[in-house]
């Protein structure tokens, strides 16, 4: 995940899904249920696959950041 083009955090992940850029979404299981459910529902609505990660600390680590992350997404490169 560190080498893939990605966005990290709820707002950035939500924007990527809404704009059709997200190819896959990762959601931490230990975050607030409302946040988790909102991102998962949006991803499913847009037919984006969702993968669950054990905890937010691990998700942050694999994304290459030093803090917890509730969610992240692998995104397409922006055109032009």
PDB file of N, CA, C and O in Angstrom, chain B, residues numbered from 101:
ATOM      1  N   UNK B 101       0.821  -1.200   0.000  1.00  0.00           N
ATOM      2  CA  UNK B 101       0.000   0.000   0.000  1.00  0.00           C
ATOM      3  C   UNK B 101       0.862   1.259   0.000  1.00  0.00           C
ATOM      4  O   UNK B 101       0.434   2.297  -0.506  1.00  0.00           O
ATOM      5  N   UNK B 102       2.066   1.185   0.557  1.00  0.00           N
ATOM      6  CA  UNK B 102       2.935   2.368   0.607  1.00  0.00           C
ATOM      7  C   UNK B 102       3.299   2.888  -0.777  1.00  0.00           C
ATOM      8  O   UNK B 102       3.465   4.095  -0.952  1.00  0.00           O
ATOM      9  N   UNK B 103       3.425   2.012  -1.754  1.00  0.00           N
ATOM     10  CA  UNK B 103       3.842   2.442  -3.082  1.00  0.00           C
ATOM     11  C   UNK B 103       2.666   2.784  -3.994  1.00  0.00           C
ATOM     12  O   UNK B 103       2.863   3.401  -5.040  1.00  0.00           O
ATOM     13  N   UNK B 104       1.465   2.400  -3.622  1.00  0.00           N
ATOM     14  CA  UNK B 104       0.280   2.690  -4.439  1.00  0.00           C
ATOM     15  C   UNK B 104      -0.140   4.147  -4.251  1.00  0.00           C
ATOM     16  O   UNK B 104       0.086   4.738  -3.195  1.00  0.00           O
ATOM     17  N   UNK B 105      -0.748   4.709  -5.277  1.00  0.00           N
ATOM     18  CA  UNK B 105      -1.339   6.041  -5.161  1.00  0.00           C
ATOM     19  C   UNK B 105      -2.532   5.895  -4.224  1.00  0.00           C
ATOM     20  O   UNK B 105      -3.421   5.083  -4.481  1.00  0.00           O
ATOM     21  N   UNK B 106      -2.563   6.664  -3.147  1.00  0.00           N
ATOM     22  CA  UNK B 106      -3.588   6.467  -2.135  1.00  0.00           C
ATOM     23  C   UNK B 106      -4.007   7.775  -1.489  1.00  0.00           C
ATOM     24  O   UNK B 106      -3.329   8.797  -1.598  1.00  0.00           O
ATOM     25  N   UNK B 107      -5.128   7.712  -0.823  1.00  0.00           N
ATOM     26  CA  UNK B 107      -5.579   8.791   0.055  1.00  0.00           C
ATOM     27  C   UNK B 107      -5.813   8.169   1.417  1.00  0.00           C
ATOM     28  O   UNK B 107      -6.147   6.989   1.522  1.00  0.00           O
ATOM     29  N   UNK B 108      -5.634   8.969   2.462  1.00  0.00           N
ATOM     30  CA  UNK B 108      -5.751   8.476   3.819  1.00  0.00           C
ATOM     31  C   UNK B 108      -6.674   9.392   4.614  1.00  0.00           C
ATOM     32  O   UNK B 108      -6.589  10.615   4.502  1.00  0.00           O
ATOM     33  N   UNK B 109      -7.552   8.802   5.416  1.00  0.00           N
ATOM     34  CA  UNK B 109      -8.463   9.571   6.253  1.00  0.00           C
ATOM     35  C   UNK B 109      -9.872   9.566   5.694  1.00  0.00           C
ATOM     36  O   UNK B 109     -10.098   9.297   4.514  1.00  0.00           O
ATOM     37  N   UNK B 110     -10.809   9.869   6.572  1.00  0.00           N
ATOM     38  CA  UNK B 110     -12.222   9.784   6.195  1.00  0.00           C
ATOM     39  C   UNK B 110     -12.597  10.756   5.075  1.00  0.00           C
ATOM     40  O   UNK B 110     -13.209  10.352   4.086  1.00  0.00           O
ATOM     41  N   UNK B 111     -12.240  12.016   5.221  1.00  0.00           N
ATOM     42  CA  UNK B 111     -12.655  13.013   4.213  1.00  0.00           C
ATOM     43  C   UNK B 111     -12.066  12.718   2.839  1.00  0.00           C
ATOM     44  O   UNK B 111     -12.768  12.764   1.829  1.00  0.00           O
ATOM     45  N   UNK B 112     -10.778  12.415   2.811  1.00  0.00           N
ATOM     46  CA  UNK B 112     -10.125  12.140   1.531  1.00  0.00           C
ATOM     47  C   UNK B 112     -10.659  10.855   0.895  1.00  0.00           C
ATOM     48  O   UNK B 112     -10.837  10.785  -0.321  1.00  0.00           O
ATOM     49  N   UNK B 113     -10.909   9.850   1.716  1.00  0.00           N
ATOM     50  CA  UNK B 113     -11.457   8.591   1.197  1.00  0.00           C
ATOM     51  C   UNK B 113     -12.858   8.822   0.652  1.00  0.00           C
ATOM     52  O   UNK B 113     -13.198   8.332  -0.425  1.00  0.00           O
ATOM     53  N   UNK B 114     -13.661   9.559   1.386  1.00  0.00           N
ATOM     54  CA  UNK B 114     -15.022   9.861   0.950  1.00  0.00           C
ATOM     55  C   UNK B 114     -15.009  10.613  -0.382  1.00  0.00           C
ATOM     56  O   UNK B 114     -15.780  10.285  -1.285  1.00  0.00           O
ATOM     57  N   UNK B 115     -14.151  11.604  -0.509  1.00  0.00           N
ATOM     58  CA  UNK B 115     -14.051  12.369  -1.770  1.00  0.00           C
ATOM     59  C   UNK B 115     -13.632  11.463  -2.932  1.00  0.00           C
ATOM     60  O   UNK B 115     -14.178  11.554  -4.031  1.00  0.00           O
ATOM     61  N   UNK B 116     -12.666  10.597  -2.675  1.00  0.00           N
ATOM     62  CA  UNK B 116     -12.187   9.700  -3.736  1.00  0.00           C
ATOM     63  C   UNK B 116     -13.304   8.773  -4.209  1.00  0.00           C
ATOM     64  O   UNK B 116     -13.438   8.523  -5.407  1.00  0.00           O
ATOM     65  N   UNK B 117     -14.095   8.269  -3.288  1.00  0.00           N
ATOM     66  CA  UNK B 117     -15.217   7.394  -3.662  1.00  0.00           C
ATOM     67  C   UNK B 117     -16.248   8.186  -4.463  1.00  0.00           C
ATOM     68  O   UNK B 117     -16.686   7.745  -5.525  1.00  0.00           O
ATOM     69  N   UNK B 118     -16.631   9.347  -3.955  1.00  0.00           N
ATOM     70  CA  UNK B 118     -17.649  10.165  -4.618  1.00  0.00           C
ATOM     71  C   UNK B 118     -17.224  10.591  -6.016  1.00  0.00           C
ATOM     72  O   UNK B 118     -18.062  10.692  -6.912  1.00  0.00           O
ATOM     73  N   UNK B 119     -15.946  10.838  -6.213  1.00  0.00           N
ATOM     74  CA  UNK B 119     -15.440  11.287  -7.515  1.00  0.00           C
ATOM     75  C   UNK B 119     -15.111  10.142  -8.459  1.00  0.00           C
ATOM     76  O   UNK B 119     -14.673  10.369  -9.587  1.00  0.00           O
ATOM     77  N   UNK B 120     -15.321   8.914  -8.004  1.00  0.00           N
ATOM     78  CA  UNK B 120     -15.079   7.756  -8.855  1.00  0.00           C
ATOM     79  C   UNK B 120     -13.611   7.402  -9.016  1.00  0.00           C
ATOM     80  O   UNK B 120     -13.256   6.684  -9.950  1.00  0.00           O
ATOM     81  N   UNK B 121     -12.749   7.887  -8.133  1.00  0.00           N
ATOM     82  CA  UNK B 121     -11.310   7.622  -8.225  1.00  0.00           C
ATOM     83  C   UNK B 121     -10.875   6.422  -7.399  1.00  0.00           C
ATOM     84  O   UNK B 121      -9.823   5.843  -7.668  1.00  0.00           O
ATOM     85  N   UNK B 122     -11.664   6.034  -6.394  1.00  0.00           N
ATOM     86  CA  UNK B 122     -11.266   4.944  -5.497  1.00  0.00           C
ATOM     87  C   UNK B 122     -11.388   3.596  -6.202  1.00  0.00           C
ATOM     88  O   UNK B 122     -12.429   3.276  -6.777  1.00  0.00           O
ATOM     89  N   UNK B 123     -10.312   2.812  -6.150  1.00  0.00           N
ATOM     90  CA  UNK B 123     -10.333   1.462  -6.722  1.00  0.00           C
ATOM     91  C   UNK B 123     -10.571   0.421  -5.635  1.00  0.00           C
ATOM     92  O   UNK B 123     -11.138  -0.638  -5.904  1.00  0.00           O
ATOM     93  N   UNK B 124     -10.143   0.713  -4.418  1.00  0.00           N
ATOM     94  CA  UNK B 124     -10.350  -0.184  -3.292  1.00  0.00           C
ATOM     95  C   UNK B 124     -10.275   0.639  -2.015  1.00  0.00           C
ATOM     96  O   UNK B 124      -9.447   1.541  -1.891  1.00  0.00           O
ATOM     97  N   UNK B 125     -11.154   0.315  -1.064  1.00  0.00           N
ATOM     98  CA  UNK B 125     -11.215   1.042   0.200  1.00  0.00           C
ATOM     99  C   UNK B 125     -10.826   0.108   1.341  1.00  0.00           C
ATOM    100  O   UNK B 125     -11.200  -1.064   1.358  1.00  0.00           O
ATOM    101  N   UNK B 126     -10.070   0.648   2.289  1.00  0.00           N
ATOM    102  CA  UNK B 126      -9.672  -0.084   3.489  1.00  0.00           C
ATOM    103  C   UNK B 126     -10.280   0.620   4.694  1.00  0.00           C
ATOM    104  O   UNK B 126     -10.177   1.840   4.825  1.00  0.00           O
ATOM    105  N   UNK B 127     -10.915  -0.152   5.576  1.00  0.00           N
ATOM    106  CA  UNK B 127     -11.578   0.413   6.743  1.00  0.00           C
ATOM    107  C   UNK B 127     -11.116  -0.324   7.993  1.00  0.00           C
ATOM    108  O   UNK B 127     -11.094  -1.554   8.025  1.00  0.00           O
ATOM    109  N   UNK B 128     -10.745   0.438   9.028  1.00  0.00           N
ATOM    110  CA  UNK B 128     -10.319  -0.157  10.293  1.00  0.00           C
ATOM    111  C   UNK B 128     -11.544  -0.597  11.093  1.00  0.00           C
ATOM    112  O   UNK B 128     -12.535   0.127  11.181  1.00  0.00           O
ATOM    113  N   UNK B 129     -11.460  -1.778  11.665  1.00  0.00           N
ATOM    114  CA  UNK B 129     -12.580  -2.330  12.422  1.00  0.00           C
ATOM    115  C   UNK B 129     -12.769  -1.686  13.798  1.00  0.00           C
ATOM    116  O   UNK B 129     -13.847  -1.789  14.383  1.00  0.00           O
ATOM    117  N   UNK B 130     -11.739  -1.028  14.315  1.00  0.00           N
ATOM    118  CA  UNK B 130     -11.828  -0.486  15.670  1.00  0.00           C
ATOM    119  C   UNK B 130     -12.214   0.989  15.727  1.00  0.00           C
ATOM    120  O   UNK B 130     -12.047   1.628  16.765  1.00  0.00           O
ATOM    121  N   UNK B 131     -12.726   1.537  14.625  1.00  0.00           N
ATOM    122  CA  UNK B 131     -13.165   2.939  14.643  1.00  0.00           C
ATOM    123  C   UNK B 131     -14.657   3.015  14.909  1.00  0.00           C
ATOM    124  O   UNK B 131     -15.361   2.006  14.866  1.00  0.00           O
ATOM    125  N   UNK B 132     -15.122   4.203  15.180  1.00  0.00           N
ATOM    126  CA  UNK B 132     -16.534   4.443  15.458  1.00  0.00           C
ATOM    127  C   UNK B 132     -17.417   3.806  14.382  1.00  0.00           C
ATOM    128  O   UNK B 132     -17.168   3.957  13.186  1.00  0.00           O
ATOM    129  N   UNK B 133     -18.437   3.101  14.825  1.00  0.00           N
ATOM    130  CA  UNK B 133     -19.320   2.364  13.904  1.00  0.00           C
ATOM    131  C   UNK B 133     -19.965   3.284  12.876  1.00  0.00           C
ATOM    132  O   UNK B 133     -20.133   2.885  11.723  1.00  0.00           O
ATOM    133  N   UNK B 134     -20.330   4.502  13.261  1.00  0.00           N
ATOM    134  CA  UNK B 134     -20.963   5.431  12.316  1.00  0.00           C
ATOM    135  C   UNK B 134     -20.017   5.780  11.171  1.00  0.00           C
ATOM    136  O   UNK B 134     -20.430   5.818  10.012  1.00  0.00           O
ATOM    137  N   UNK B 135     -18.771   6.030  11.487  1.00  0.00           N
ATOM    138  CA  UNK B 135     -17.776   6.350  10.454  1.00  0.00           C
ATOM    139  C   UNK B 135     -17.584   5.144   9.544  1.00  0.00           C
ATOM    140  O   UNK B 135     -17.624   5.260   8.319  1.00  0.00           O
ATOM    141  N   UNK B 136     -17.377   4.000  10.156  1.00  0.00           N
ATOM    142  CA  UNK B 136     -17.155   2.766   9.389  1.00  0.00           C
ATOM    143  C   UNK B 136     -18.331   2.490   8.463  1.00  0.00           C
ATOM    144  O   UNK B 136     -18.139   2.233   7.275  1.00  0.00           O
ATOM    145  N   UNK B 137     -19.540   2.542   8.997  1.00  0.00           N
ATOM    146  CA  UNK B 137     -20.734   2.233   8.199  1.00  0.00           C
ATOM    147  C   UNK B 137     -20.956   3.240   7.080  1.00  0.00           C
ATOM    148  O   UNK B 137     -21.389   2.864   5.991  1.00  0.00           O
ATOM    149  N   UNK B 138     -20.668   4.511   7.329  1.00  0.00           N
ATOM    150  CA  UNK B 138     -20.868   5.542   6.301  1.00  0.00           C
ATOM    151  C   UNK B 138     -19.933   5.308   5.106  1.00  0.00           C
ATOM    152  O   UNK B 138     -20.361   5.388   3.955  1.00  0.00           O
ATOM    153  N   UNK B 139     -18.669   5.023   5.383  1.00  0.00           N
ATOM    154  CA  UNK B 139     -17.706   4.787   4.305  1.00  0.00           C
ATOM    155  C   UNK B 139     -18.045   3.502   3.557  1.00  0.00           C
ATOM    156  O   UNK B 139     -17.995   3.466   2.328  1.00  0.00           O
ATOM    157  N   UNK B 140     -18.388   2.449   4.294  1.00  0.00           N
ATOM    158  CA  UNK B 140     -18.714   1.166   3.656  1.00  0.00           C
ATOM    159  C   UNK B 140     -19.960   1.311   2.777  1.00  0.00           C
ATOM    160  O   UNK B 140     -19.990   0.794   1.660  1.00  0.00           O
ATOM    161  N   UNK B 141     -20.981   2.004   3.268  1.00  0.00           N
ATOM    162  CA  UNK B 141     -22.214   2.192   2.490  1.00  0.00           C
ATOM    163  C   UNK B 141     -21.930   2.961   1.205  1.00  0.00           C
ATOM    164  O   UNK B 141     -22.431   2.599   0.140  1.00  0.00           O
ATOM    165  N   UNK B 142     -21.129   4.020   1.298  1.00  0.00           N
ATOM    166  CA  UNK B 142     -20.797   4.805   0.120  1.00  0.00           C
ATOM    167  C   UNK B 142     -19.986   3.978  -0.885  1.00  0.00           C
ATOM    168  O   UNK B 142     -20.230   4.042  -2.090  1.00  0.00           O
ATOM    169  N   UNK B 143     -19.031   3.210  -0.384  1.00  0.00           N
ATOM    170  CA  UNK B 143     -18.223   2.366  -1.264  1.00  0.00           C
ATOM    171  C   UNK B 143     -19.099   1.338  -1.979  1.00  0.00           C
ATOM    172  O   UNK B 143     -18.954   1.125  -3.183  1.00  0.00           O
ATOM    173  N   UNK B 144     -19.986   0.716  -1.255  1.00  0.00           N
ATOM    174  CA  UNK B 144     -20.871  -0.292  -1.875  1.00  0.00           C
ATOM    175  C   UNK B 144     -21.789   0.345  -2.906  1.00  0.00           C
ATOM    176  O   UNK B 144     -22.042  -0.234  -3.963  1.00  0.00           O
ATOM    177  N   UNK B 145     -22.288   1.536  -2.599  1.00  0.00           N
ATOM    178  CA  UNK B 145     -23.156   2.259  -3.536  1.00  0.00           C
ATOM    179  C   UNK B 145     -22.429   2.521  -4.860  1.00  0.00           C
ATOM    180  O   UNK B 145     -23.039   2.487  -5.929  1.00  0.00           O
ATOM    181  N   UNK B 146     -21.126   2.780  -4.776  1.00  0.00           N
ATOM    182  CA  UNK B 146     -20.329   3.083  -5.968  1.00  0.00           C
ATOM    183  C   UNK B 146     -19.586   1.854  -6.499  1.00  0.00           C
ATOM    184  O   UNK B 146     -18.736   1.970  -7.382  1.00  0.00           O
ATOM    185  N   UNK B 147     -19.916   0.670  -5.953  1.00  0.00           N
ATOM    186  CA  UNK B 147     -19.298  -0.597  -6.384  1.00  0.00           C
ATOM    187  C   UNK B 147     -17.781  -0.621  -6.228  1.00  0.00           C
ATOM    188  O   UNK B 147     -17.062  -1.111  -7.098  1.00  0.00           O
ATOM    189  N   UNK B 148     -17.311  -0.088  -5.111  1.00  0.00           N
ATOM    190  CA  UNK B 148     -15.885  -0.103  -4.790  1.00  0.00           C
ATOM    191  C   UNK B 148     -15.660  -1.203  -3.751  1.00  0.00           C
ATOM    192  O   UNK B 148     -16.335  -1.212  -2.721  1.00  0.00           O
ATOM    193  N   UNK B 149     -14.737  -2.121  -3.992  1.00  0.00           N
ATOM    194  CA  UNK B 149     -14.484  -3.183  -3.015  1.00  0.00           C
ATOM    195  C   UNK B 149     -13.951  -2.620  -1.699  1.00  0.00           C
ATOM    196  O   UNK B 149     -13.203  -1.643  -1.680  1.00  0.00           O
ATOM    197  N   UNK B 150     -14.354  -3.260  -0.600  1.00  0.00           N
ATOM    198  CA  UNK B 150     -13.949  -2.842   0.744  1.00  0.00           C
ATOM    199  C   UNK B 150     -13.176  -3.984   1.395  1.00  0.00           C
ATOM    200  O   UNK B 150     -13.581  -5.144   1.325  1.00  0.00           O
ATOM    201  N   UNK B 151     -12.067  -3.639   2.024  1.00  0.00           N
ATOM    202  CA  UNK B 151     -11.307  -4.608   2.800  1.00  0.00           C
ATOM    203  C   UNK B 151     -11.173  -4.066   4.218  1.00  0.00           C
ATOM    204  O   UNK B 151     -10.851  -2.896   4.421  1.00  0.00           O
ATOM    205  N   UNK B 152     -11.425  -4.932   5.192  1.00  0.00           N
ATOM    206  CA  UNK B 152     -11.340  -4.523   6.588  1.00  0.00           C
ATOM    207  C   UNK B 152      -9.950  -4.798   7.138  1.00  0.00           C
ATOM    208  O   UNK B 152      -9.327  -5.812   6.822  1.00  0.00           O
ATOM    209  N   UNK B 153      -9.476  -3.874   7.968  1.00  0.00           N
ATOM    210  CA  UNK B 153      -8.178  -3.979   8.621  1.00  0.00           C
ATOM    211  C   UNK B 153      -8.443  -4.058  10.120  1.00  0.00           C
ATOM    212  O   UNK B 153      -9.357  -3.409  10.628  1.00  0.00           O
ATOM    213  N   UNK B 154      -7.650  -4.846  10.822  1.00  0.00           N
ATOM    214  CA  UNK B 154      -7.872  -5.100  12.252  1.00  0.00           C
ATOM    215  C   UNK B 154      -7.998  -3.825  13.084  1.00  0.00           C
ATOM    216  O   UNK B 154      -8.915  -3.704  13.897  1.00  0.00           O
ATOM    217  N   UNK B 155      -7.084  -2.874  12.885  1.00  0.00           N
ATOM    218  CA  UNK B 155      -7.175  -1.656  13.688  1.00  0.00           C
ATOM    219  C   UNK B 155      -6.588  -0.447  12.951  1.00  0.00           C
ATOM    220  O   UNK B 155      -5.851  -0.583  11.975  1.00  0.00           O
ATOM    221  N   UNK B 156      -6.942   0.735  13.455  1.00  0.00           N
ATOM    222  CA  UNK B 156      -6.563   1.990  12.807  1.00  0.00           C
ATOM    223  C   UNK B 156      -5.062   2.238  12.877  1.00  0.00           C
ATOM    224  O   UNK B 156      -4.495   2.834  11.961  1.00  0.00           O
ATOM    225  N   UNK B 157      -4.413   1.795  13.939  1.00  0.00           N
ATOM    226  CA  UNK B 157      -2.963   1.967  14.048  1.00  0.00           C
ATOM    227  C   UNK B 157      -2.252   1.200  12.934  1.00  0.00           C
ATOM    228  O   UNK B 157      -1.326   1.716  12.309  1.00  0.00           O
ATOM    229  N   UNK B 158      -2.693  -0.037  12.689  1.00  0.00           N
ATOM    230  CA  UNK B 158      -2.096  -0.856  11.624  1.00  0.00           C
ATOM    231  C   UNK B 158      -2.351  -0.230  10.249  1.00  0.00           C
ATOM    232  O   UNK B 158      -1.458  -0.206   9.402  1.00  0.00           O
ATOM    233  N   UNK B 159      -3.563   0.271  10.029  1.00  0.00           N
ATOM    234  CA  UNK B 159      -3.878   0.904   8.750  1.00  0.00           C
ATOM    235  C   UNK B 159      -2.998   2.125   8.525  1.00  0.00           C
ATOM    236  O   UNK B 159      -2.477   2.320   7.427  1.00  0.00           O
ATOM    237  N   UNK B 160      -2.830   2.939   9.542  1.00  0.00           N
ATOM    238  CA  UNK B 160      -1.934   4.094   9.432  1.00  0.00           C
ATOM    239  C   UNK B 160      -0.515   3.666   9.100  1.00  0.00           C
ATOM    240  O   UNK B 160       0.142   4.273   8.254  1.00  0.00           O
ATOM    241  N   UNK B 161      -0.041   2.618   9.768  1.00  0.00           N
ATOM    242  CA  UNK B 161       1.322   2.135   9.556  1.00  0.00           C
ATOM    243  C   UNK B 161       1.529   1.675   8.114  1.00  0.00           C
ATOM    244  O   UNK B 161       2.521   2.040   7.484  1.00  0.00           O
ATOM    245  N   UNK B 162       0.595   0.872   7.585  1.00  0.00           N
ATOM    246  CA  UNK B 162       0.771   0.378   6.211  1.00  0.00           C
ATOM    247  C   UNK B 162       0.619   1.493   5.175  1.00  0.00           C
ATOM    248  O   UNK B 162       1.070   1.361   4.037  1.00  0.00           O
ATOM    249  N   UNK B 163      -0.017   2.587   5.580  1.00  0.00           N
ATOM    250  CA  UNK B 163      -0.132   3.739   4.677  1.00  0.00           C
ATOM    251  C   UNK B 163       1.098   4.644   4.762  1.00  0.00           C
ATOM    252  O   UNK B 163       1.228   5.611   4.011  1.00  0.00           O
ATOM    253  N   UNK B 164       1.999   4.310   5.691  1.00  0.00           N
ATOM    254  CA  UNK B 164       3.219   5.089   5.804  1.00  0.00           C
ATOM    255  C   UNK B 164       3.084   6.342   6.644  1.00  0.00           C
ATOM    256  O   UNK B 164       3.885   7.266   6.500  1.00  0.00           O
ATOM    257  N   UNK B 165       2.086   6.397   7.524  1.00  0.00           N
ATOM    258  CA  UNK B 165       1.939   7.545   8.411  1.00  0.00           C
ATOM    259  C   UNK B 165       2.118   7.091   9.851  1.00  0.00           C
ATOM    260  O   UNK B 165       1.982   5.908  10.161  1.00  0.00           O
ATOM    261  N   UNK B 166       2.422   8.037  10.721  1.00  0.00           N
ATOM    262  CA  UNK B 166       2.732   7.727  12.115  1.00  0.00           C
ATOM    263  C   UNK B 166       1.501   7.722  13.025  1.00  0.00           C
ATOM    264  O   UNK B 166       1.619   7.426  14.214  1.00  0.00           O
ATOM    265  N   UNK B 167       0.346   8.037  12.495  1.00  0.00           N
ATOM    266  CA  UNK B 167      -0.871   8.126  13.314  1.00  0.00           C
ATOM    267  C   UNK B 167      -1.915   7.127  12.831  1.00  0.00           C
ATOM    268  O   UNK B 167      -1.778   6.525  11.766  1.00  0.00           O
ATOM    269  N   UNK B 168      -2.954   6.965  13.632  1.00  0.00           N
ATOM    270  CA  UNK B 168      -4.044   6.066  13.285  1.00  0.00           C
ATOM    271  C   UNK B 168      -4.816   6.615  12.078  1.00  0.00           C
ATOM    272  O   UNK B 168      -4.852   7.823  11.844  1.00  0.00           O
ATOM    273  N   UNK B 169      -5.428   5.704  11.325  1.00  0.00           N
ATOM    274  CA  UNK B 169      -6.269   6.110  10.204  1.00  0.00           C
ATOM    275  C   UNK B 169      -7.526   5.251  10.188  1.00  0.00           C
ATOM    276  O   UNK B 169      -7.443   4.023  10.199  1.00  0.00           O
ATOM    277  N   UNK B 170      -8.678   5.886  10.162  1.00  0.00           N
ATOM    278  CA  UNK B 170      -9.951   5.139  10.152  1.00  0.00           C
ATOM    279  C   UNK B 170     -10.165   4.439   8.830  1.00  0.00           C
ATOM    280  O   UNK B 170     -10.724   3.344   8.786  1.00  0.00           O
ATOM    281  N   UNK B 171      -9.715   5.077   7.730  1.00  0.00           N
ATOM    282  CA  UNK B 171      -9.901   4.476   6.416  1.00  0.00           C
ATOM    283  C   UNK B 171      -8.892   5.069   5.430  1.00  0.00           C
ATOM    284  O   UNK B 171      -8.264   6.099   5.676  1.00  0.00           O
ATOM    285  N   UNK B 172      -8.772   4.375   4.318  1.00  0.00           N
ATOM    286  CA  UNK B 172      -7.873   4.796   3.246  1.00  0.00           C
ATOM    287  C   UNK B 172      -8.377   4.187   1.954  1.00  0.00           C
ATOM    288  O   UNK B 172      -9.206   3.277   1.970  1.00  0.00           O
ATOM    289  N   UNK B 173      -7.881   4.685   0.841  1.00  0.00           N
ATOM    290  CA  UNK B 173      -8.285   4.138  -0.452  1.00  0.00           C
ATOM    291  C   UNK B 173      -7.130   4.152  -1.427  1.00  0.00           C
ATOM    292  O   UNK B 173      -6.320   5.078  -1.431  1.00  0.00           O
ATOM    293  N   UNK B 174      -7.056   3.131  -2.249  1.00  0.00           N
ATOM    294  CA  UNK B 174      -6.159   3.152  -3.405  1.00  0.00           C
ATOM    295  C   UNK B 174      -6.934   3.853  -4.510  1.00  0.00           C
ATOM    296  O   UNK B 174      -8.087   3.520  -4.782  1.00  0.00           O
ATOM    297  N   UNK B 175      -6.298   4.815  -5.138  1.00  0.00           N
ATOM    298  CA  UNK B 175      -6.998   5.631  -6.138  1.00  0.00           C
ATOM    299  C   UNK B 175      -6.310   5.569  -7.485  1.00  0.00           C
ATOM    300  O   UNK B 175      -5.134   5.225  -7.599  1.00  0.00           O
ATOM    301  N   UNK B 176      -7.090   5.919  -8.507  1.00  0.00           N
ATOM    302  CA  UNK B 176      -6.566   6.045  -9.855  1.00  0.00           C
ATOM    303  C   UNK B 176      -5.769   7.336  -9.937  1.00  0.00           C
ATOM    304  O   UNK B 176      -6.044   8.296  -9.217  1.00  0.00           O
ATOM    305  N   UNK B 177      -4.792   7.348 -10.808  1.00  0.00           N
ATOM    306  CA  UNK B 177      -4.059   8.580 -11.066  1.00  0.00           C
ATOM    307  C   UNK B 177      -5.013   9.585 -11.704  1.00  0.00           C
ATOM    308  O   UNK B 177      -5.861   9.216 -12.518  1.00  0.00           O
ATOM    309  N   UNK B 178      -4.871  10.853 -11.333  1.00  0.00           N
ATOM    310  CA  UNK B 178      -5.709  11.879 -11.956  1.00  0.00           C
ATOM    311  C   UNK B 178      -5.236  12.137 -13.367  1.00  0.00           C
ATOM    312  O   UNK B 178      -4.037  12.177 -13.642  1.00  0.00           O
ATOM    313  N   UNK B 179      -6.195  12.313 -14.259  1.00  0.00           N
ATOM    314  CA  UNK B 179      -5.882  12.563 -15.662  1.00  0.00           C
ATOM    315  C   UNK B 179      -5.738  14.060 -15.894  1.00  0.00           C
ATOM    316  O   UNK B 179      -6.507  14.871 -15.378  1.00  0.00           O
ATOM    317  N   UNK B 180      -4.734  14.393 -16.681  1.00  0.00           N
ATOM    318  CA  UNK B 180      -4.485  15.720 -17.162  1.00  0.00           C
ATOM    319  C   UNK B 180      -4.556  16.777 -16.205  1.00  0.00           C
ATOM    320  O   UNK B 180      -4.353  17.940 -16.553  1.00  0.00           O
TER     321      UNK B 180
END
